[in-house]
Amino acid sequence: MRSYLRSTDLTMTTNTATMETESSSSSLESSAVNQGEEEGIGQSEEGEAVSKDRMRTRGSSLSSLSAWLTLRRKGAKDKQHSVDDSDRAVAVASRLSHGSESLTLPRRNRKDKAAFGSGGVSTPPLDRRYHSTVANSRPALPLLLLNNQGGNNKLMAAAALVADATAAVWHAFDFLDDHNNGQVSKSKLKVLTANLGTVLNCPNVENGLQDHKSTSHLSFDDYMFYLRKELFSVTSSCVMDSRDHNKYLALIEEVCWLVCHSKYLKRDGSMLPDQCVFKLFRVFCMLAEQIPNVSSEGLVSVLSSEEVEYVVKLFVLALGKEWDPKDFKQIAEVVPTFKFSVFLTLLENSYAKNVEVLGLVEATQEIFDMFIEDVIKKGFLSKKRQIFSSWRLNWYVLRPTSLTYFNDRSEKDKRGEIPIHGKCSVEPLSDSPGSRNNRFILICGDKCFELSATDHKTKLQWMTALQTAIDHYGHKESYQKLMATRRRNDRENVKSKKAEVEQGLVFQKDLLEKQRSELEAERLARVAAEAHAREQAALRERETQRLQEVEAARKELERLLEEEKRAKRDEEIVRNLQARLLREEWEKREELEKLQEEQRTLLTEERSKREGLEQQQQLNEKQLEEARKKLKDLEDEKARLDRHFKDAHDKMVVAERAKEVLEAKLRVREKSFIPLPIKSNLNRSLQNFGESPALYKSPSIKDAKC
């Protein structure tokens, strides 16, 4: 009975998602066209055509995404549902931890199922708090109570999944942003949300998007808040370990790539294969950072120049080339942060030229294995067998949790796996006569594995890599994610230290300036004191002369008063003159502004005339091109007629020759009555000299013989 319910629910979920995706795609295209018509009233017809082409591109991407999801659902019909009843009960209980104590989910009746299959009725209405958790109205399930530690683990899992998937979701959001203003319509986001909910086993998660915010468009922050609340918080109940986390993250990135892949694959002069671009997209999403967007509101997903240098260096070394940091530093000085499109252009134009496609694929795969598959090291090692005491060469792949070995580097035939944990250790072995060189031993509990490298350098590299994997044991994040976080923290620490140094330099500069001002004030005070002392000494001398100077001073004051009166009169005259000059200057300025306006009008007319001349020139060039094309067609026709004439002439020549041959045959037939002796002589002559095959086949010769 339970398997029947699961198959029924899976079929209904598939039909629901298919119908909602098709309806959302059609509504998305219509709303996008309507929106483009409303906002493009003042634009030219060419701009409207470009906008409609972009909208059709978005619609085709979403249609391809819907087709891909339909194929995934068809393949999933023969498999068991990934989330069982107990996990779903845990999810419901986690959502109810802040609300009511129990929840009974109504079973869909036959009428609803029939209407749902025909596409006329949607799912029965449920509370929006639970619609992202309940999968197509399942029967009532027992609820499991979660302790605080389990709830915290799920919150941490949800936060980790949100942090890792933010970059991929941003690329899909940015692709759907037609006007580059950081806002996307809810109809487009509804299709994207439905597809994300389908791959994450959370159907109908898009139903509450229309009621989220009162606007018709959402920013990236608002959309991520909705996904964090309605989708990732439910998915985290199914994420039990890193494998589940990586699986869900890969599905999210694949869905987002199907939305935005046309933007990065249909580029001019692209050199990397499509699969390599997708792998680089996943690596970019893993290492990307979210920074404020300068051109518009919201965030933008970029890679810092230091992180790009690290990835490009690995790519160049994987191609077998030498890494030159000088060229990249010149680029990093101009571009401090890289978007994914700029990152691809840098790889293709600077480092992927004149490289075979197979080399690009292998280099990209090596980077993908390192960052996404969390591979620490790969290479050939010889392992000593425990039973026969012989050595066997295998291809080893080291991850933080295991050391896997294969027959060859294709990694198809797995020979075995050695688990790596915190109790493991690696120790070197000294070289001895009669044994292999460059040996070391890996101790994992009660088992010991003796390994041998090709040279001493490779031995040290493998021992360091194994010790790194052992030291990483116990971390919840992947090794490469942890290294990326450390590199990001180091960059932030360097920036903070640089800011502190700059702040200290500013503080020291202010302190020196303050000390300099204090010393200057002391010097001025000392000079003032010395001047005051000199003044006091001279004061007594001036007192004796003061009485004599009073009379002269009075006369001087009278003279100065008269001069001041004259100066005031002169000042009044100058003020009036300046006012007159200002008025004249203002009038000239108005005239200049009028002249400037006339010149601007003339420039506008000249520009319109030039545009008309350019259009006429383009029309003439088009007519000239058509005339050239017609001339070329006439020349081709003339050549064809010449060939026909030559063929006809050859046929006439052949016919003339055939006519001459026929006339000769007729003449021979008329003279075919030859006496018997002459006939025997003719036969002997033909036997002596040999007859030609063409002559023997001629009817006239045959008749002559007869």
Phi, psi and omega in degrees: 000319180295319178296323178296317178297319180296315179297320178297315180295322180295317178297316179295322178297318179298314179297318181298310183296322180295313181294318180294324179293316180295315180294322180292323179295316180294316178296327178296314181295315181295315180295324179294319179294316179298316180296319177297325179289322181291318184276347183256031181295319183269007183266166179280168180294328179294319177297321178295321179296317179297318180297319179293324177297319178295322179293321177295327177296317177299317180296321178293323178296317179292326177294319176296324177296318179296319178297320178296318179293326177296319177296321178296322180291322178297322179287338183272356182292329183270004181247162179282146180299136188291332181252116181277182185295323182292318178296320179294325177293321176298318179298315180296319180295323178294325177287334182267003183295339179255001186232227185288170185275332183213163181211126177254121184267124181287142176277140180288129179280175184293324180296316178296321180295319180294316179294324180293321178293329179277353177085013183264337185231138177273187182292152178301145184293135175232166175298136184295339178293338186244356188291333179282348181263322185281127182264095174056045171055066178284166176295167182297134182242149175292138182264139179255132179279137181254138175279173184294324181294317178296319177298319178295320178298319180291322176296320178294320178296318178296318179297319179295318179295321178295315181297320182282331183267355184298317183296317180295317179295325179296320180297318177295319179297317181294325178293323180282349179279094185291324187261004177054041178245012179077015181231136178231140181293152182293332180296319177291316181294333179294320177295315179298318180294321178298319179292320176296318178295327179293312182288338180261013176061039176230075182291160177063020181287343182275356186294326182273001183291327181294328180271355179279115185069157182265001181266162178276347179237154180234145171277171181294322179296317179295320180293318178294326176297319178294315179296320180296325184277319190258337186246302187290330178292332178277319180296330182296338178291340178263350181273103183261330182212186183293330179296314177298319179300312181294325180295311180295322179295320178296320178296318179297314181294327178292319178296314180296325178293322178296334178283315190252008187294329182297333180292329185255341179271326181268069179244155178282129177072029180288139182247331184280140174296162184299318181295324177294321179296320178295318179294320175294329176296318179292321177296318179297316180296327180290321186264356188289156176238152178257117180236159178297140179277130183282321185285330181215174180287155178106199183244164176222141183266117184221168171247138176290158182297327178293319179291321177296320178298321180295315181290317181294324178297316177297322180295316181293317178295326178292333176280355180084019180258169176269142183268126178244106184286347184293317181298319181290326180295326176295322178289320182294331177293330179272320183241098181286332179230150186236128166280172184294321179295319178293323178297316177295317179299321178297315180297315186285318185279333186254331189230347183255006181285146178057033178241137179294153182297322180297322177294320177296319180296316181293319179296318178294320179296322179296318177293320179297315178298323183291313187270316186272311179281355176060045178271125180276318181202151175228153176161175180270136174221154174256133182243135181277126178287144183278336185267308185267353180057035176247165183255143180228130180274125180226165175263120187252140177234119184257123172241167183298340183250348185201159172239104185257140179232144185234171179290318181217182186282356174288342175060036178260319182261100182279129180267324181178179183212136179248115179289142179249128178218182186292340181272359178283160177208156180231134184224144178281156176240137181286147178284137181227153179297139179084003179231172181289150177268168176057047181263152171210163186236137177251117183255118179237090181070241181265007180246143179234136181236118180265124185235158181221135179258172182284327179213176184291323179296315178296324177299312179296322178296318179292321178295319177295318180295318178296319178294325176297317178296321179293318180293333181282350183299135179101346177278138180282328178282157175292162184296314182292325176295320178295319178295320178297320178295319178296318178297321178294319178295322177297318178297318178294323178294320178297317179296318179295320178295320177297319177296321178296320178296316178296320178295321177295320178296320178296319179296316178296321178297318177296319180296317177297321178296321178294315178297320179296320179293321178296317178296321177295321178295320178296318179297317179295323178294319178295318177297320179296320179295318178295321178294321179296321178295319178294323177296319178297324179290323181279345182295320181294325178290324181288332180298324179291331181267352188293318183297324179289332184270349183297317182293316178295326179292324180295316179297320179296323178293321178296318178297317179295324179296320178293319178295323179295322178296317178296322179296322178296319178296317177297322179296321179296320179296316180296322179297317178297319179296320178295321178297319179295320178295322178296319178297316179297320179295321178297318178296319178296322179297319178297319178297319179296321178296320177297316178298321179296319178296320178295319178297320178298319178297316179297320178297320179297316179296319179297320179296318179296320177298319181296320177298320178297318178296320178297318178297318179297322178295317177299320179296318179295319178298322179295317179295321178297319179296320178295319179296320177298319180296318178295320179298318179297319178298319179295320178296319177298319180295320179296317179298320180295318179294323177298319178296317178299319180296318179296317178299318180295320179296317178299319179296321179294320178297316179298320180295320178298316179297318178298323179295316179297317179298318181296319179295322178296320178298320180295320179295322179294319179298322179295329180260018185287346178281095184245142178298159185296317178298318180297323180294317179294321176297323179295321179294319179295322179294324178292323178290326181288314186267347181079137182259148180285144178299323181290324179289324179293326180283348182292135181298329182293319180293318178300318179295323179295319178297317178298000000 
